[in-house]
Amino acid sequence: MINLIWLALIVIGILVAAINGQPEIITDTVLQAANLAVKYSFDLIGLMTFWLGIMRLGEAAGLVDILAKIIRPFTRFLFPSVPENHPAMGAILLNISANILGLGNAATPFGLKAMQELQTLNKNSDTASDAMITFLAINTSCIVIVPATIIGVRVAAGSLNPTEIVGTTLFATLIGMIIALTADNLFRLFTRKG
Amino acid sequence: MLEQVIGILSKWTIPFLVLFIPTFAYFKGVKVYEEFIEGAEEGFKIAIKLIPYLVAMLVAIGIFRNSGAMNIMVGALSPVIKLFGIPGEILPLAIMRPLSGGGALGIATELINTFGPDSLIGRMASTMQGSSDTTFFVLTVYFGSVGISRYRHALWVGLIADFTSFVASVYIVNKMFG
């Protein structure tokens, strides 16, 4: 599926540029986007290095185990394929907490650590596991209590009540997350049978 | 009140964690400096591993967007969504949201400034921007970091979540402010 979408984005884009007679847009975009990708990875290096260092301390001190134990009732239900007290659980909890608090910079390193841990349980190393898909369903529909960026935009635009969208945002996110988890379960059911 | 509490929490969580975790570990007998370095080493490898995945995805999305193909898609879809009572002006945001975080924020900012932050469209754009994530980007980064290229149904689940949040945003803003 991803192969087809990827190819379609490129082919359709280049056809449109050709019809418009602007092939140079494609050339510029390739360079810019490729540089942006590398820049993102490099920007991540410092944060990843720091937070994985901190996380190792949390693991060595037994803090991650304690966290994993606290949320076990919740994770047993969402991630039945992950053994109890597995280190993935601590990382997943830290990722979700950081997301909720709007700490995107800390959320990504915890999330990638969670993926590493889930990968150790994965039987096909090039294929997404059930637990990974559930984790990403939660992560992409992440609940943020204070959507700080957009509140900032509203303040700058002179809103009389910049935070009035907090409630509506929470509602829309929650509905999105519930539907995502339901869809995830249905897909799993179908792929098992098929 | 709640907003202030959350504001304080967001500000102090990271300093607290950076103080608490190493201190706690030290008193548990962990060799904090050595252990930190060992964990930190992994960070570099993971970040570098992402590059090919991100280049592939960002270039494809960039081509689709900058060529004008995305605008054509928006033009074709807007009469359809108007049938459902959804203002056509927010469609570009709905399509951009899962593809590009920066692009979506740009569109949302423009809508908020053009129609006013306290207009119906301004509130819809704010709610949509805050209630979903850049699905393509998140999947590329997270799966890329462990070398996974077969996503199974992950992309569908993410896009279903985005679509649901979009519809829910329009519905709730109409209901609360309409």
Interface residues (C-beta under 8 A of the other chain):
Chain A: M1 I2 I5 W6 L9 I10 I12 G13 I14 L15 V16 A17 N20 Q22 I25 I26 D28 T29 V30 Q32 A33 A34 L36 A37 V38 Y40 S41 F42 L44 I45 L47 M48 T49 F50 W51 L52 G53 I54 M55 R56 L57 G58 E59 A60 A61 G62 L63 A98 L101 G102 L103 A106 T108 P109 G111 L112 M115 Q116 L118 Q119 N124 S125 D126 T127 A128 M132 I133 L136 A137 N139 T140 S141 C142 V144 I145 V146 P147 A148 T149 I150 V153 R154 A157 G158 S159 L160 N161 P162 T163 E164 I165 V166 G167 T168 T169 L170 F171 A172 T173 I175 G176 M177 I179 A180 A183 D184 F187 R188 T191
Chain B: E3 I6 G7 L9 S10 T13 I14 L17 V18 I21 P22 F24 A25 K28 V30 V32 E35 F36 I37 E38 G39 A40 E41 E42 G43 F44 I46 A47 I48 L50 I51 L54 V55 A56 M57 L58 V59 A60 I61 G62 I63 F64 R65 N66 S67 G68 A69 I72 L105 A108 T109 I112 N113 G116 P117 D118 G122 R123 S126 T127 M128 Q129 G130 S131 S132 D133 T135 V138 L139 V141 Y142 F143 S145 V146 G147 I148 S149 R150 Y151 R152 H153 A154 L155 W156 V157 G158 I160 A161 D162 T164 S165 F166 A168 S169 I172 V173 M176
